[in-house]
Amino acid sequence: MKAIILFLLGLFSAVVFWAQALPQQRPPAEKPIDTSTVERILAGEEEVAAGGGFSYDPAGRRDPFRSLLAGRSREEIGQRPPGLPGMGVEEIKLQGIIKLPEGFIALIQGTDNLSYIIKPGTVLYDGTVEKIEPGKVTFKVNVADPRSLKPYREVVRTLQ
């Protein structure tokens, strides 16, 4: 028992000796805080707390808070051009198909209740006319679906 006490006393004195022998370390100097950034963040938090709302600025990137499974909204797509280039494939009605010496053309009715003539290669708002055959028109519609293997889907409209 006496040996244990002597051992602990020796250990304690060695620790005290080394603690006094080591140079005292000063804490690192603190960098001055940029108060303008802190004030800007706090002002934004106060605005949100006051009911000002929060808006996310994606800066040209995809919004990470929106589902990939949902389609794009009309606001994201933008303003539609007037006439046929501003009409979607699902919005037009196929009225007839005409055979010419150069090939087939189709007669459609637009959303503005006017008639238009389309031929293969005609560009619509969300797709193009792929081919026109007797009784049907095939459209290639652009798809913004990350799960899809092809960036388009084919839509076939037939005469009623």
Phi, psi and omega in degrees: 000318179298324181292324181291318180296317179296321179296315180295321178296319178294319179296318179297316181292327178292321179294317179297317180299313181292326179294323179283331183284330180290142177291145180287128179269134178270147176294148181297145180293134181280140177283146177293138182278135177285101186288337180294321179293316180297317180295323179295318179294315180296323178296321177295320178293321178295322179295318179294318180294329180279001179094013180289340178088171180229134177237138180262128178255103183285348179053046177088353179264165177293139180289117183289348182269357178260144180291141176287339183281338180279146178284177178280143179279164181296329180294325181287329183288324176109182181288134180277142175287158180285158175079204184299320179296346179262007182253138178277161181297322182285347184267345184265159179242131178280121183258328182185165178233133183241134178264125177243165177301330179279345183143200182261147169230160181237149177252124181235161174249127182273181180290342178267013180062024173256155179265141180228152175253129179239155177221168179304132182100351178295133183264128173253182185297316184243017179180190179225162176277119183276304179205155179237125180234168178300119176090351181206153177235131179254126178251149172251108184262130178291137181237130177254053182250117182292343179277344184281140178284327179253145179280011180213168172224150180266132177241127181250124176251129181248158176286142180274000000 
